[in-house]
């Protein structure tokens, strides 16, 4: 029964991840341009904590490391948005990350240690492939983080969506190979959203060029 509970946690995490992009997509469609609402980051934080616990339980180093890095970046973006509430930003950011990630790791590792999932071999092909995909997938937020740090506010550059698309396709392939239905579901939904945002960005650029020409 505990394995079903862990699958439930994983699916809830993916539902939250999907909900953040679904909301982002609908708002972007309404505005006819790619937007990033503040609740995107709150959904991201909740989902990352749950998926981190799930991935640790599965003994999956690829997804675990990706969620640890992602959680740090989501928290940093919230600081940009609510910068007026924080006096010492880096200390608050570090302790927030630690207080959210440590319990997730602890619970994931110890709750149901006799997991039906077999620990992945670190040096096999699919783990390496997964790490490459996760690196690309996580680097999208590193790019977004760096771009935001440079101007002091949360922004989403176009490269974010290209890295999302390529990384998601690789992680989807990895998830199929290791037979993880939670990751398969999440990545399959994401591919469509990333493609749609690239189309919206392209349409915005074309519209701006047409207006300038006129």
N, CA, C and O of each residue as an XYZ file, in Angstrom:
856
protein
N       0.822     -1.213      0.000
C       0.000      0.000      0.000
C       0.856      1.263      0.000
O       0.489      2.276     -0.596
N       2.012      1.188      0.683
C       2.837      2.387      0.770
C       3.380      2.795     -0.591
O       3.620      3.976     -0.840
N       3.576      1.809     -1.481
C       4.035      2.146     -2.832
C       2.965      2.928     -3.590
O       3.282      3.859     -4.330
N       1.708      2.554     -3.411
C       0.618      3.302     -4.042
C       0.568      4.727     -3.503
O       0.288      5.674     -4.237
N       0.845      4.861     -2.199
C       0.861      6.194     -1.594
C       1.966      7.049     -2.206
O       1.768      8.236     -2.467
N       3.125      6.445     -2.434
C       4.235      7.194     -3.036
C       3.938      7.568     -4.481
O       4.288      8.662     -4.926
N       3.303      6.676     -5.205
C       2.889      7.031     -6.563
C       1.888      8.191     -6.525
O       1.915      9.079     -7.377
N       1.004      8.164     -5.517
C       0.050      9.261     -5.366
C       0.756     10.587     -5.127
O       0.372     11.609     -5.696
N       1.790     10.576     -4.283
C       2.574     11.791     -4.022
C       3.240     12.273     -5.301
O       3.246     13.467     -5.600
N       3.797     11.339     -6.045
C       4.443     11.702     -7.309
C       3.477     12.310     -8.304
O       3.797     13.293     -8.972
N       2.285     11.719     -8.404
C       1.282     12.250     -9.337
C       0.755     13.614     -8.895
O       0.468     14.470     -9.732
N       0.627     13.818     -7.586
C       0.220     15.140     -7.088
C       1.267     16.181     -7.455
O       0.932     17.289     -7.873
N       2.534     15.820     -7.296
C       3.619     16.731     -7.659
C       3.554     17.094     -9.143
O       3.677     18.264     -9.505
N       3.361     16.096     -9.993
C       3.275     16.362    -11.427
C       2.015     17.159    -11.766
O       2.024     17.976    -12.687
N       0.937     16.922    -11.025
C      -0.283     17.705    -11.250
C      -0.036     19.179    -10.952
O      -0.519     20.053    -11.671
N       0.719     19.452     -9.884
C       1.056     20.835     -9.543
C       1.975     21.451    -10.592
O       1.796     22.603    -10.985
N       2.959     20.674    -11.043
C       3.850     21.158    -12.099
C       3.054     21.471    -13.366
O       3.281     22.488    -14.022
N       2.121     20.583    -13.698
C       1.307     20.792    -14.891
C       0.374     21.980    -14.717
O       0.149     22.746    -15.654
N      -0.171     22.129    -13.506
C      -1.098     23.229    -13.234
C      -0.412     24.582    -13.382
O      -1.024     25.541    -13.851
N       0.860     24.664    -12.981
C       1.565     25.950    -13.091
C       1.702     26.363    -14.552
O       1.519     27.532    -14.890
N       2.026     25.401    -15.417
C       2.179     25.735    -16.828
C       0.830     25.857    -17.530
O       0.696     26.610    -18.495
N      -0.160     25.125    -17.053
C      -1.502     25.281    -17.622
C      -2.017     26.695    -17.357
O      -2.549     27.353    -18.251
N      -1.850     27.149    -16.113
C      -2.252     28.504    -15.760
C      -1.447     29.531    -16.546
O      -1.993     30.511    -17.054
N      -0.134     29.291    -16.640
C       0.733     30.209    -17.384
C       0.329     30.265    -18.850
O       0.334     31.331    -19.467
N      -0.017     29.117    -19.396
C      -0.420     29.036    -20.811
C      -1.726     29.788    -21.047
O      -1.834     30.562    -21.998
N      -2.730     29.561    -20.173
C      -4.022     30.216    -20.345
C      -3.910     31.737    -20.225
O      -4.524     32.476    -20.995
N      -3.125     32.192    -19.256
C      -2.923     33.635    -19.108
C      -2.175     34.219    -20.304
O      -2.452     35.336    -20.742
N      -1.220     33.440    -20.824
C      -0.458     33.892    -21.991
C      -1.345     33.952    -23.229
O      -1.248     34.884    -24.027
N      -2.215     32.944    -23.383
C      -3.137     32.944    -24.513
C      -4.067     34.158    -24.456
O      -4.362     34.775    -25.480
N      -4.521     34.490    -23.253
C      -5.412     35.631    -23.081
C      -4.714     36.940    -23.422
O      -5.303     37.836    -24.026
N      -3.440     37.036    -23.023
C      -2.675     38.262    -23.271
C      -2.023     38.279    -24.647
O      -1.503     39.308    -25.077
N      -2.048     37.132    -25.344
C      -1.425     36.996    -26.658
C       0.098     37.173    -26.605
O       0.721     37.560    -27.593
N       0.680     36.885    -25.448
C       2.131     36.910    -25.299
C       2.504     36.034    -24.106
O       1.664     35.759    -23.249
N       3.750     35.600    -24.049
C       4.189     34.696    -22.988
C       4.367     35.453    -21.673
O       5.141     36.406    -21.593
N       3.630     35.010    -20.630
C       3.685     35.633    -19.310
C       4.134     34.612    -18.272
O       4.078     33.407    -18.515
N       4.587     35.103    -17.097
C       4.973     34.231    -15.996
C       4.362     34.770    -14.706
O       4.977     35.605    -14.043
N       3.145     34.306    -14.328
C       2.475     34.828    -13.130
C       3.173     34.402    -11.844
O       3.907     33.414    -11.825
N       2.938     35.153    -10.767
C       3.632     34.892     -9.508
C       3.272     33.526     -8.930
O       4.121     32.869     -8.327
N       2.009     33.086     -9.108
C       1.639     31.793     -8.532
C       2.353     30.631     -9.227
O       2.361     29.518     -8.702
N       2.946     30.868    -10.387
C       3.763     29.857    -11.049
C       4.854     29.362    -10.103
O       5.136     28.165    -10.039
N       5.465     30.294     -9.370
C       6.586     29.938     -8.488
C       6.107     29.238     -7.229
O       6.800     28.359     -6.716
N       4.933     29.608     -6.717
C       4.394     28.907     -5.543
C       4.042     27.462     -5.882
O       4.341     26.550     -5.112
N       3.407     27.254     -7.034
C       3.116     25.899     -7.490
C       4.409     25.104     -7.662
O       4.481     23.928     -7.303
N       5.424     25.759     -8.214
C       6.710     25.102     -8.472
C       7.356     24.619     -7.180
O       7.875     23.505     -7.119
N       7.324     25.459     -6.147
C       7.939     25.107     -4.864
C       7.238     23.899     -4.245
O       7.895     22.947     -3.823
N       5.925     23.936     -4.190
C       5.170     22.809     -3.614
C       5.433     21.516     -4.383
O       5.641     20.460     -3.786
N       5.423     21.609     -5.704
C       5.641     20.423     -6.531
C       7.053     19.887     -6.377
O       7.253     18.673     -6.327
N       8.043     20.782     -6.299
C       9.444     20.356     -6.185
C       9.688     19.598     -4.882
O      10.416     18.605     -4.873
N       9.094     20.053     -3.790
C       9.256     19.376     -2.499
C       8.669     17.968     -2.559
O       9.294     17.010     -2.104
N       7.475     17.847     -3.117
C       6.835     16.532     -3.216
C       7.584     15.601     -4.153
O       7.767     14.423     -3.844
N       8.022     16.124     -5.308
C       8.720     15.271     -6.269
C      10.113     14.906     -5.772
O      10.626     13.837     -6.105
N      10.732     15.780     -4.980
C      12.021     15.456     -4.373
C      11.871     14.258     -3.438
O      12.674     13.327     -3.488
N      10.845     14.280     -2.586
C      10.614     13.152     -1.682
C      10.350     11.875     -2.469
O      10.870     10.813     -2.128
N       9.538     11.977     -3.525
C       9.228     10.816     -4.364
C      10.489     10.267     -5.026
O      10.712      9.057     -5.036
N      11.313     11.158     -5.578
C      12.520     10.727     -6.287
C      13.533     10.092     -5.341
O      14.199      9.123     -5.704
N      13.652     10.634     -4.128
C      14.557     10.034     -3.136
C      14.056      8.650     -2.755
O      14.846      7.716     -2.621
N      12.752      8.516     -2.582
C      12.177      7.202     -2.281
C      12.469      6.202     -3.391
O      12.724      5.026     -3.129
N      12.430      6.674     -4.624
C      12.714      5.805     -5.769
C      14.216      5.572     -5.955
O      14.636      4.780     -6.800
N      15.016      6.279     -5.149
C      16.479      6.222     -5.270
C      16.918      6.644     -6.674
O      17.790      6.026     -7.285
N      16.289      7.711     -7.164
C      16.562      8.212     -8.512
C      17.426      9.474     -8.413
O      16.902     10.546     -8.111
N      18.725      9.370     -8.658
C      19.611     10.535     -8.520
C      19.340     11.621     -9.546
O      19.556     12.801     -9.268
N      18.872     11.245    -10.723
C      18.620     12.216    -11.793
C      17.547     13.215    -11.375
O      17.772     14.425    -11.415
N      16.395     12.718    -10.981
C      15.275     13.580    -10.617
C      15.533     14.283     -9.281
O      15.141     15.436     -9.103
N      16.191     13.592     -8.342
C      16.461     14.186     -7.021
C      17.323     15.438     -7.137
O      16.990     16.476     -6.564
N      18.415     15.349     -7.867
C      19.314     16.496     -8.020
C      18.607     17.628     -8.768
O      18.763     18.801     -8.429
N      17.834     17.265     -9.778
C      17.093     18.275    -10.531
C      16.128     19.052     -9.649
O      16.001     20.269     -9.791
N      15.444     18.357     -8.735
C      14.479     19.036     -7.860
C      15.164     19.885     -6.800
O      14.641     20.933     -6.423
N      16.314     19.458     -6.316
C      17.065     20.268     -5.352
C      17.486     21.602     -5.970
O      17.339     22.659     -5.356
N      18.008     21.535     -7.184
C      18.422     22.765     -7.868
C      17.209     23.621     -8.235
O      17.224     24.842     -8.080
N      16.165     22.959     -8.722
C      14.962     23.694     -9.102
C      14.350     24.427     -7.924
O      13.933     25.577     -8.062
N      14.290     23.785     -6.771
C      13.712     24.394     -5.579
C      14.454     25.669     -5.198
O      13.837     26.670     -4.834
N      15.783     25.627     -5.285
C      16.590     26.811     -4.968
C      16.250     27.971     -5.901
O      16.166     29.120     -5.466
N      16.058     27.670     -7.169
C      15.783     28.723     -8.155
C      14.362     29.264     -8.001
O      14.142     30.465     -8.155
N      13.405     28.402     -7.700
C      12.031     28.864     -7.498
C      11.961     29.840     -6.321
O      11.298     30.875     -6.395
N      12.656     29.493     -5.234
C      12.670     30.364     -4.060
C      13.328     31.699     -4.377
O      12.883     32.743     -3.901
N      14.379     31.668     -5.175
C      15.071     32.907     -5.529
C      14.174     33.821     -6.363
O      14.204     35.041     -6.197
N      13.383     33.240     -7.253
C      12.472     34.051     -8.053
C      11.399     34.711     -7.188
O      11.012     35.851     -7.443
N      10.921     34.005     -6.173
C       9.958     34.616     -5.268
C      10.573     35.792     -4.523
O       9.895     36.778     -4.233
N      11.868     35.683     -4.214
C      12.541     36.797     -3.565
C      12.602     38.023     -4.472
O      12.450     39.155     -4.011
N      12.825     37.790     -5.758
C      12.824     38.913     -6.693
C      11.461     39.606     -6.707
O      11.373     40.833     -6.722
N      10.415     38.807     -6.703
C       9.063     39.347     -6.800
C       8.658     40.068     -5.515
O       7.993     41.102     -5.554
N       9.073     39.501     -4.366
C       8.705     40.088     -3.071
C       9.931     40.667     -2.370
O      10.073     40.526     -1.156
N      10.803     41.307     -3.112
C      12.073     41.790     -2.577
C      11.902     42.772     -1.422
O      12.769     42.855     -0.552
N      10.790     43.522     -1.400
C      10.593     44.526     -0.362
C      10.298     43.898      1.004
O      10.299     44.603      2.014
N      10.046     42.589      1.051
C       9.749     41.924      2.319
C      10.995     41.353      3.002
O      10.926     40.933      4.158
N      12.129     41.333      2.302
C      13.308     40.649      2.839
C      14.450     41.630      3.068
O      14.813     42.397      2.176
N      15.020     41.595      4.291
C      16.159     42.453      4.595
C      17.471     41.760      4.245
O      18.359     42.376      3.656
N      17.598     40.490      4.601
C      18.803     39.727      4.267
C      18.391     38.592      3.328
O      18.036     37.505      3.782
N      18.438     38.845      2.037
C      17.848     37.938      1.055
C      18.546     36.584      0.995
O      17.877     35.552      0.945
N      19.874     36.566      0.997
C      20.591     35.309      0.792
C      20.436     34.360      1.986
O      20.317     33.149      1.801
N      20.436     34.900      3.197
C      20.249     34.045      4.375
C      18.841     33.449      4.375
O      18.663     32.261      4.642
N      17.853     34.275      4.077
C      16.470     33.791      4.008
C      16.332     32.734      2.923
O      15.680     31.710      3.125
N      16.954     32.984      1.758
C      16.891     32.032      0.647
C      17.505     30.698      1.041
O      16.924     29.650      0.764
N      18.685     30.716      1.692
C      19.373     29.483      2.060
C      18.561     28.677      3.069
O      18.382     27.470      2.904
N      18.069     29.344      4.114
C      17.325     28.625      5.144
C      15.991     28.127      4.631
O      15.529     27.065      5.049
N      15.363     28.866      3.740
C      14.110     28.402      3.130
C      14.354     27.135      2.333
O      13.587     26.175      2.421
N      15.427     27.138      1.553
C      15.778     25.961      0.747
C      16.087     24.772      1.642
O      15.629     23.660      1.379
N      16.862     25.000      2.701
C      17.256     23.916      3.598
C      16.052     23.345      4.341
O      15.920     22.127      4.459
N      15.181     24.204      4.839
C      14.033     23.758      5.626
C      12.992     23.033      4.781
O      12.205     22.249      5.312
N      12.976     23.282      3.485
C      12.044     22.579      2.608
C      12.642     21.283      2.054
O      11.946     20.275      1.935
N      13.926     21.315      1.720
C      14.540     20.155      1.074
C      14.909     19.047      2.065
O      14.748     17.868      1.748
N      15.396     19.400      3.251
C      15.847     18.373      4.191
C      14.723     17.430      4.622
O      14.913     16.214      4.581
N      13.544     17.949      5.040
C      12.461     17.008      5.409
C      12.013     16.130      4.248
O      11.677     14.962      4.441
N      12.010     16.692      3.044
C      11.607     15.901      1.877
C      12.574     14.744      1.651
O      12.154     13.620      1.378
N      13.867     15.023      1.766
C      14.885     13.979      1.593
C      14.768     12.930      2.704
O      14.819     11.728      2.442
N      14.614     13.392      3.925
C      14.530     12.476      5.075
C      13.329     11.551      4.949
O      13.459     10.336      5.093
N      12.154     12.129      4.679
C      10.933     11.327      4.558
C      11.019     10.386      3.367
O      10.633      9.221      3.455
N      11.531     10.903      2.248
C      11.644     10.074      1.051
C      12.558      8.877      1.249
O      12.313      7.800      0.706
N      13.605      9.071      2.027
C      14.577      7.987      2.208
C      14.111      6.949      3.231
O      14.318      5.750      3.039
N      13.486      7.407      4.314
C      13.179      6.504      5.404
C      11.759      5.968      5.408
O      11.512      4.912      5.991
N      10.818      6.657      4.779
C       9.433      6.189      4.798
C       9.216      5.173      3.682
O       9.088      5.523      2.509
N       9.178      3.918      4.081
C       9.041      2.850      3.098
C      10.373      2.486      2.484
O      10.490      2.451      1.259
N      11.401      2.208      3.308
C      12.732      1.917      2.766
C      12.793      0.662      1.904
O      13.683      0.529      1.064
N      11.843     -0.269      2.108
C      11.817     -1.473      1.285
C      11.016     -1.223      0.013
O      10.052     -1.926     -0.292
N      11.445     -0.205     -0.714
C      10.724      0.197     -1.914
C      10.754     -0.890     -2.966
O      11.748     -1.596     -3.137
N       9.620     -1.008     -3.679
C       9.562     -1.972     -4.778
C      10.415     -1.514     -5.944
O      10.805     -2.318     -6.790
N      10.710     -0.198     -5.991
C      11.546      0.333     -7.068
C      12.993     -0.078     -6.827
O      13.499      0.040     -5.712
N      13.646     -0.552     -7.859
C      15.041     -0.943     -7.744
C      15.932      0.289     -7.869
O      15.718      1.111     -8.760
N      16.933      0.433     -6.991
C      17.847      1.567     -7.110
C      18.518      1.574     -8.485
O      18.922      0.528     -8.994
N      18.627      2.730     -9.060
C      19.241      2.838    -10.381
C      20.748      2.722    -10.279
O      21.343      3.168     -9.298
N      21.365      2.130    -11.280
C      22.826      2.039    -11.337
C      23.361      3.349    -11.887
O      22.974      3.776    -12.975
N      24.246      3.983    -11.140
C      24.673      5.334    -11.484
C      25.414      5.406    -12.808
O      25.344      6.423    -13.498
N      26.126      4.341    -13.175
C      27.008      4.433    -14.341
C      26.464      3.694    -15.565
O      27.247      3.269    -16.414
N      25.159      3.534    -15.674
C      24.649      2.918    -16.887
C      24.233      3.980    -17.898
O      24.233      5.171    -17.588
N      23.884      3.554    -19.087
C      23.603      4.491    -20.172
C      22.430      5.412    -19.860
O      22.522      6.625    -20.048
N      21.316      4.831    -19.380
C      20.111      5.637    -19.185
C      20.259      6.655    -18.064
O      19.669      7.733    -18.121
N      21.047      6.317    -17.042
C      21.293      7.295    -15.985
C      22.092      8.474    -16.526
O      21.804      9.630    -16.215
N      23.106      8.165    -17.344
C      23.895      9.224    -17.972
C      23.018     10.074    -18.886
O      23.081     11.303    -18.861
N      22.201      9.401    -19.690
C      21.281     10.107    -20.584
C      20.325     10.986    -19.778
O      20.056     12.129    -20.148
N      19.812     10.435    -18.667
C      18.897     11.185    -17.816
C      19.549     12.406    -17.196
O      18.934     13.468    -17.099
N      20.817     12.248    -16.772
C      21.530     13.381    -16.187
C      21.739     14.494    -17.215
O      21.640     15.676    -16.884
N      22.023     14.119    -18.448
C      22.177     15.129    -19.509
C      20.852     15.865    -19.721
O      20.821     17.093    -19.801
N      19.761     15.102    -19.811
C      18.446     15.712    -19.974
C      18.075     16.584    -18.791
O      17.548     17.683    -18.963
N      18.351     16.087    -17.574
C      18.042     16.867    -16.376
C      18.900     18.122    -16.302
O      18.440     19.170    -15.848
N      20.157     18.014    -16.750
C      21.051     19.183    -16.760
C      20.505     20.265    -17.678
O      20.497     21.444    -17.324
N      20.049     19.860    -18.857
C      19.453     20.827    -19.786
C      18.162     21.399    -19.207
O      17.905     22.601    -19.288
N      17.358     20.517    -18.625
C      16.065     20.928    -18.078
C      16.254     21.910    -16.926
O      15.526     22.898    -16.822
N      17.234     21.637    -16.060
C      17.493     22.517    -14.923
C      18.190     23.797    -15.362
O      17.978     24.855    -14.770
N      19.024     23.706    -16.402
C      19.758     24.892    -16.858
C      18.830     25.984    -17.358
O      19.214     27.153    -17.395
N      17.596     25.616    -17.749
C      16.636     26.639    -18.175
C      16.390     27.637    -17.054
O      16.283     28.841    -17.287
N      16.302     27.115    -15.823
C      16.083     28.009    -14.700
C      17.370     28.712    -14.265
O      17.325     29.803    -13.696
N      18.504     28.089    -14.534
C      19.770     28.782    -14.280
C      19.906     29.976    -15.224
O      20.343     31.053    -14.818
N      19.523     29.772    -16.498
C      19.519     30.868    -17.473
C      18.536     31.950    -17.037
O      18.847     33.140    -17.070
N      17.341     31.514    -16.625
C      16.324     32.463    -16.178
C      16.789     33.199    -14.910
O      16.556     34.398    -14.758
N      17.434     32.477    -14.024
C      17.955     33.049    -12.780
C      19.014     34.101    -13.089
O      18.980     35.203    -12.541
N      19.949     33.763    -13.963
C      21.023     34.689    -14.305
C      20.473     35.944    -14.970
O      20.900     37.056    -14.659
N      19.528     35.764    -15.882
C      18.925     36.914    -16.559
C      18.193     37.797    -15.545
O      18.216     39.023    -15.655
N      17.545     37.173    -14.561
C      16.830     37.928    -13.527
C      17.796     38.652    -12.589
O      17.552     39.791    -12.192
N      18.905     37.974    -12.238
C      19.907     38.592    -11.368
C      20.492     39.846    -12.022
O      20.766     40.835    -11.343
N      20.680     39.800    -13.336
C      21.305     40.923    -14.042
C      20.470     42.187    -13.985
O      21.017     43.288    -13.924
N      19.140     42.043    -14.003
C      18.298     43.246    -13.995
C      17.552     43.431    -12.671
O      16.870     44.437    -12.475
N      17.686     42.448    -11.756
C      17.094     42.604    -10.436
C      15.604     42.359    -10.362
O      14.951     42.812     -9.422
N      15.048     41.643    -11.344
C      13.642     41.265    -11.298
C      13.433     39.969    -12.071
O      14.250     39.594    -12.912
N      12.325     39.290    -11.774
C      12.067     37.988    -12.389
C      11.609     38.139    -13.840
O      10.571     38.743    -14.107
N      12.389     37.586    -14.780
C      12.036     37.588    -16.194
C      12.238     36.188    -16.764
O      12.890     35.347    -16.146
N      11.672     35.944    -17.949
C      11.805     34.633    -18.598
C      12.307     34.819    -20.019
O      11.526     35.175    -20.901
N      13.604     34.583    -20.266
C      14.143     34.749    -21.620
C      13.680     33.636    -22.557
O      13.213     32.589    -22.110
N      13.814     33.872    -23.841
C      13.373     32.909    -24.845
C      14.119     31.580    -24.727
O      13.540     30.519    -24.959
N      15.398     31.639    -24.366
C      16.203     30.418    -24.239
C      15.614     29.472    -23.203
O      15.785     28.257    -23.310
N      14.927     30.008    -22.209
C      14.270     29.190    -21.183
C      13.366     28.138    -21.819
O      13.361     26.979    -21.404
N      12.599     28.552    -22.831
C      11.623     27.648    -23.437
C      12.289     26.623    -24.355
O      11.819     25.490    -24.451
N      13.377     27.003    -25.032
C      14.110     26.037    -25.852
C      14.744     24.950    -24.981
O      14.664     23.764    -25.300
N      15.369     25.364    -23.888
C      15.976     24.388    -22.971
C      14.905     23.507    -22.333
O      15.122     22.315    -22.117
N      13.749     24.098    -22.033
C      12.631     23.315    -21.474
C      12.212     22.217    -22.439
O      11.998     21.074    -22.036
N      12.095     22.568    -23.711
C      11.620     21.617    -24.716
C      12.601     20.468    -24.915
O      12.211     19.301    -24.887
N      13.867     20.799    -25.115
C      14.883     19.755    -25.357
C      15.052     18.883    -24.109
O      15.078     17.656    -24.207
N      15.167     19.517    -22.934
C      15.330     18.764    -21.693
C      14.138     17.874    -21.401
O      14.301     16.748    -20.930
N      12.933     18.375    -21.680
C      11.723     17.601    -21.423
C      11.647     16.358    -22.318
O      11.263     15.282    -21.861
N      12.010     16.511    -23.576
C      11.994     15.366    -24.495
C      12.983     14.298    -24.028
O      12.686     13.104    -24.080
N      14.155     14.733    -23.574
C      15.153     13.771    -23.092
C      14.688     13.095    -21.806
O      14.872     11.889    -21.641
N      14.086     13.861    -20.891
C      13.607     13.267    -19.644
C      12.422     12.344    -19.881
O      12.254     11.350    -19.175
N      11.604     12.670    -20.871
C      10.495     11.783    -21.230
C      11.042     10.445    -21.738
O      10.540      9.381    -21.375
N      12.064     10.511    -22.571
C      12.710      9.294    -23.075
C      13.310      8.493    -21.926
O      13.172      7.271    -21.877
N      13.976      9.181    -21.005
C      14.572      8.541    -19.829
C      13.498      7.865    -18.977
O      13.666      6.722    -18.551
N      12.392      8.576    -18.730
C      11.325      8.047    -17.885
C      10.694      6.795    -18.499
O      10.339      5.854    -17.789
N      10.561      6.800    -19.830
C      10.030      5.614    -20.513
C      10.992      4.437    -20.340
O      10.575      3.299    -20.128
N      12.292      4.741    -20.435
C      13.302      3.684    -20.311
C      13.307      3.060    -18.916
O      13.448      1.844    -18.783
N      13.154      3.892    -17.865
C      13.181      3.362    -16.495
C      11.777      3.023    -15.987
O      11.614      2.592    -14.845
N      10.757      3.222    -16.846
C       9.375      2.842    -16.557
C       8.818      3.556    -15.316
O       8.298      2.928    -14.393
N       8.946      4.880    -15.328
C       8.419      5.682    -14.229
C       7.204      6.460    -14.728
O       7.366      7.474    -15.408
N       5.985      6.008    -14.405
C       4.776      6.654    -14.938
C       4.594      8.089    -14.470
O       3.999      8.897    -15.183
N       5.098      8.420    -13.283
C       4.962      9.775    -12.762
C       5.703     10.771    -13.637
O       5.149     11.802    -14.019
N       6.948     10.466    -13.953
C       7.774     11.368    -14.771
C       7.277     11.383    -16.216
O       7.300     12.429    -16.864
N       6.831     10.240    -16.723
C       6.296     10.174    -18.089
C       5.122     11.133    -18.245
O       5.069     11.902    -19.204
N       4.180     11.088    -17.302
C       2.993     11.936    -17.376
C       3.363     13.421    -17.354
O       2.852     14.208    -18.151
N       4.249     13.792    -16.439
C       4.624     15.188    -16.302
C       5.333     15.743    -17.520
O       5.027     16.848    -17.968
N       6.277     14.989    -18.061
C       7.050     15.481    -19.199
C       6.241     15.494    -20.489
O       6.433     16.374    -21.327
N       5.345     14.539    -20.657
C       4.521     14.504    -21.870
C       3.651     15.751    -21.970
O       3.487     16.310    -23.055
N       3.096     16.187    -20.846
C       2.268     17.388    -20.840
C       3.106     18.639    -21.107
O       2.675     19.555    -21.807
N       4.313     18.657    -20.534
C       5.167     19.835    -20.651
C       5.587     20.152    -22.072
O       5.678     21.324    -22.437
N       5.844     19.137    -22.881
C       6.324     19.351    -24.252
C       5.368     20.254    -25.023
O       5.806     21.161    -25.731
N       4.079     20.015    -24.891
C       3.083     20.831    -25.605
C       3.131     22.285    -25.140
O       3.101     23.200    -25.963
N       3.206     22.503    -23.821
C       3.209     23.856    -23.268
C       4.433     24.637    -23.729
O       4.329     25.818    -24.062
N       5.596     23.980    -23.749
C       6.824     24.676    -24.153
C       6.747     25.090    -25.628
O       7.148     26.195    -25.994
N       6.233     24.198    -26.456
C       6.075     24.521    -27.878
C       5.121     25.695    -28.068
O       5.366     26.579    -28.889
N       4.041     25.697    -27.310
C       3.054     26.766    -27.459
C       3.616     28.123    -27.037
O       3.328     29.139    -27.670
N       4.417     28.141    -25.971
C       5.031     29.398    -25.542
C       6.006     29.937    -26.586
O       6.094     31.149    -26.784
N       6.727     29.057    -27.245
C       7.635     29.495    -28.312
C       6.858     30.100    -29.470
O       7.296     31.068    -30.090
N       5.691     29.513    -29.756
C       4.841     30.068    -30.815
C       4.340     31.453    -30.420
O       4.336     32.366    -31.246
N       3.914     31.621    -29.158
C       3.432     32.920    -28.690
C       4.529     33.973    -28.734
O       4.283     35.121    -29.104
N       5.743     33.577    -28.356
C       6.868     34.518    -28.404
C       7.152     34.923    -29.841
O       7.390     36.095    -30.132
N       7.124     33.936    -30.743
C       7.358     34.223    -32.165
C       6.292     35.167    -32.706
O       6.612     36.105    -33.436
N       5.031     34.933    -32.359
C       3.945     35.800    -32.831
C       4.083     37.223    -32.285
O       3.780     38.195    -32.977
N       4.548     37.332    -31.025
C       4.751     38.658    -30.428
C       5.837     39.428    -31.158
O       5.695     40.623    -31.417
N       6.932     38.734    -31.489
C       8.033     39.377    -32.217
C       7.582     39.831    -33.594
O       7.911     40.936    -34.027
N       6.821     38.975    -34.289
C       6.314     39.327    -35.622
C       5.385     40.534    -35.532
O       5.444     41.441    -36.362
N       4.514     40.531    -34.497
C       3.578     41.645    -34.321
C       4.317     42.957    -34.035
O       3.935     44.015    -34.536
N       5.369     42.877    -33.232
C       6.140     44.073    -32.904
C       6.867     44.612    -34.140
O       6.951     45.824    -34.340
N       7.387     43.710    -34.959
C       8.084     44.132    -36.174
C       7.107     44.800    -37.142
O       7.434     45.794    -37.791
N       5.887     44.226    -37.226
C       4.873     44.798    -38.122
C       4.471     46.192    -37.661
O       4.291     47.095    -38.479
N       4.330     46.368    -36.338
C       3.959     47.670    -35.800
C       5.064     48.697    -36.050
O       4.785     49.849    -36.385
N       6.320     48.272    -35.885
C       7.457     49.165    -36.119
C       7.535     49.584    -37.573
O       7.817     50.742    -37.881
N       7.282     48.629    -38.475
C       7.334     48.899    -39.907
C       6.270     49.910    -40.314
O       6.516     50.811    -41.116
N       5.077     49.737    -39.739
C       3.978     50.658    -40.052
C       4.282     52.066    -39.522
O       3.472     52.978    -39.691
